[in-house]
Amino acid sequence: MKTTALLSPRFGHPLTATTIDRRELRDDDVEVRVLYCGICHTDLHALDDGNGAFPLVPGHEFVGEVVGVGRSVVGFSPGDRVAVGNIVDSCGTCRMCLRGQENFCDEFPTLTYGGEDRIDGSRTQGAFAGRYVAKDRFVYHVPANLDPASVAPLMCAGVTVWEPLRAAGVTRGTRLGVVGLGGLGHLAVKLGVALGADVTVFTTSPAKEADARSLGAHSVVVTTNLSTMDAHRSALDVIIDTVAVEHDLAPYIAALDLDGILYSLGHLGPVTIQTLDLLIGRKRLSSAGSGGHDYTQDLLDFGGSNGIAADIELVPVEDVTVALDRLRANDVRYRFVLGLRDIDAATL
């Protein structure tokens, strides 16, 4: 089947409205009319990578409505409001997949774009498009009480912070730190507060204190204030670090209490730590990436029950280049979401 998509044919070329092919429905497939798709830093990395895989259609956190289902699909019907994240298939048989942790599939999961289809070997193309076809296990119902555009970032940014919050057992009384107040960080604050945690936000910007408190944070630490940082030594049980650039982890390890754990989620490059920093207080350093089926469904259920979704700026499809440039400049509060309802009429 054919659909309109925002495609970059080669490195350095802007996104252009282009007709692409999607596969015909397999027995376990769901065809989704894409309505809203979050714009993620991963999209920037893919577009700005001179060694990346082109032609490229970005977009891996989206909400839409079902327009067709394969003959063996029983959980979805045309008209259902659904969401899809950055994983659209996995081997389904390894120890991780059998535990609902497809994000850690031993054979590596199939990504929403830039992945390899497990049946025909074709390259997956993302959801900056009018239609998307995905395996039913990786399609999720959207809670009826949530704004669908604001749900889209839950499928990547949201579940990336949700898995470690759940894995660490964050609950009422947990002393939780959140480093950075961007797309991931603002959701970590919202979700942590809803879980009952006492949330402290670490930021380099004093101007973000009001925002952090409006999201529910109980305290805010400006990390350039060394005396304030020192006052928070051994004060926290769990820290979610969402900063996307290389930075020193030692001050946050120092802020952990006995058996505390620091999840480094934002920066995916090498890190340097002193083993002694972890040894004093039996502290742990971990990470997480995306989310498996079970945690993703858990997040959507929790978000629906607690009225939690992302704070977004909705961008018309014609302004996608402007939004990408603003994201490069970190000029977003807190997530761009691309409106794709009218993509077939777009002229870029």
Buried (B, 14 or more C-beta within 10 A) or exposed (E): EEBBBBBBEEBEEEBBBBEBEBBEBBEBBBBBBBBBBBBBBBBBEBBEEEEBEBBBBBBBBBBBBBEBBBEEBEEBEEEBBBBBBBBBBBBEEBEBBEEBBBBBBEEEBBBBBBBBEBEEEEBBBBBBBBBBBBBBBBBBBBBEEBBBBBBBBBBBBBBBBBBBBBBBEBEEEBBBBBBBBBBBBBBBBBBBBBBEBBBBBBBEEEEBBEBBBEBBBBBBBBBEEEEBBEEBEEBBBBBBBBBBEEBEBEBBBBBBBEEBBBBBBBBEEEBEBEEEBBEEBEBBBEBBBBBBBBBBBBBBEBBBEBEBBBBBBBBBBBBBEEBBEBBEEEEBBBBBBBBBBEBEEBEB
